[in-house]
Amino acid sequence: MVEFEEDQLEPLPLDGMYLPRIRLTLGEDVPFFQVKVGDQAYQYEKSYPIKGHSATLPKFAREAMAAGRKPLIIERPTRFLVYLDIT
């Protein structure tokens, strides 16, 4: 599990909402299976290209939040990696 500090979080404005994001713009787009931010653990779910995500990523995030899940975005050079909280 890869761990991050809470001060690495910044908001990602996305279709009228803000999702927590960590920018890792160096390296490959390969996802970590699980990450931890502070005391909260997250598991990788899917990824979206940075260009062209506007129709599907907001829908996925809203559906996850409606189901009681908390999304986390890790921004890589060409993709947004989407993680959901582990409850």
Secondary structure per residue as TSV (DSSP state, phi and psi in degrees):
chain	resnum	aa	ss	phi	psi
A	1	M	-	360.0	132.1
A	2	V	E	-93.0	133.2
A	3	E	E	-110.8	141.7
A	4	F	E	-126.7	156.4
A	5	E	-	-88.8	149.5
A	6	E	G	-62.1	-27.3
A	7	D	G	-73.3	-4.5
A	8	Q	G	-84.0	-11.5
A	9	L	-	-74.9	141.6
A	10	E	E	-143.9	155.8
A	11	P	E	-76.0	141.4
A	12	L	E	-110.2	106.5
A	13	P	E	-67.8	128.8
A	14	L	E	-148.7	102.8
A	15	D	T	50.3	51.3
A	16	G	T	84.4	4.8
A	17	M	E	-134.4	169.6
A	18	Y	E	-124.6	124.5
A	19	L	E	-108.3	146.1
A	20	P	E	-69.3	136.8
A	21	R	E	-135.4	144.5
A	22	I	E	-120.1	126.2
A	23	R	E	-91.5	121.4
A	24	L	-	-127.8	75.9
A	25	T	-	-86.9	3.0
A	26	L	S	-106.8	147.5
A	27	G	S	96.4	-170.1
A	28	E	-	-87.1	166.6
A	29	D	-	-85.0	12.2
A	30	V	-	-68.9	127.8
A	31	P	-	-78.7	152.0
A	32	F	-	-81.6	142.7
A	33	F	S	-67.9	-45.4
A	34	Q	E	-134.4	145.7
A	35	V	E	-133.5	162.4
A	36	K	E	-134.5	132.9
A	37	V	E	-123.0	112.1
A	38	G	T	63.7	-124.4
A	39	D	T	-96.1	-2.8
A	40	Q	E	-97.4	127.1
A	41	A	E	-97.4	146.7
A	42	Y	E	-132.9	152.0
A	43	Q	E	-122.0	140.2
A	44	Y	E	-62.8	136.0
A	45	E	E	-116.0	-53.0
A	46	K	E	-166.0	175.2
A	47	S	E	-134.9	159.3
A	48	Y	E	-135.2	143.5
A	49	P	E	-65.3	143.5
A	50	I	S	-61.4	-42.6
A	51	K	T	-89.4	120.6
A	52	G	T	102.2	9.1
A	53	H	-	-86.2	-9.6
A	54	S	T	-60.6	-26.0
A	55	A	T	-88.9	-34.3
A	56	T	T	-102.9	-35.1
A	57	L	H	-63.9	-46.7
A	58	P	H	-59.6	-39.2
A	59	K	H	-63.0	-46.3
A	60	F	H	-61.0	-44.2
A	61	A	H	-62.8	-43.7
A	62	R	H	-64.4	-41.4
A	63	E	H	-63.9	-40.8
A	64	A	H	-63.6	-45.1
A	65	M	H	-66.2	-36.8
A	66	A	H	-64.3	-27.7
A	67	A	T	-87.4	5.6
A	68	G	T	86.7	14.1
A	69	R	-	-99.9	151.1
A	70	K	-	-108.9	117.6
A	71	P	E	-82.9	152.8
A	72	L	E	-134.8	135.3
A	73	I	E	-109.3	130.4
A	74	I	E	-111.4	119.1
A	75	E	E	-89.8	120.9
A	76	R	-	-106.1	-178.9
A	77	P	S	-55.2	-40.1
A	78	T	S	-126.2	-1.9
A	79	R	E	-137.8	151.7
A	80	F	E	-96.2	120.8
A	81	L	E	-94.4	126.7
A	82	V	E	-104.5	127.9
A	83	Y	E	-119.2	148.5
A	84	L	E	-120.6	146.9
A	85	D	E	-60.4	148.4
A	86	I	-	-98.2	119.7
A	87	T	-	-95.0	360.0
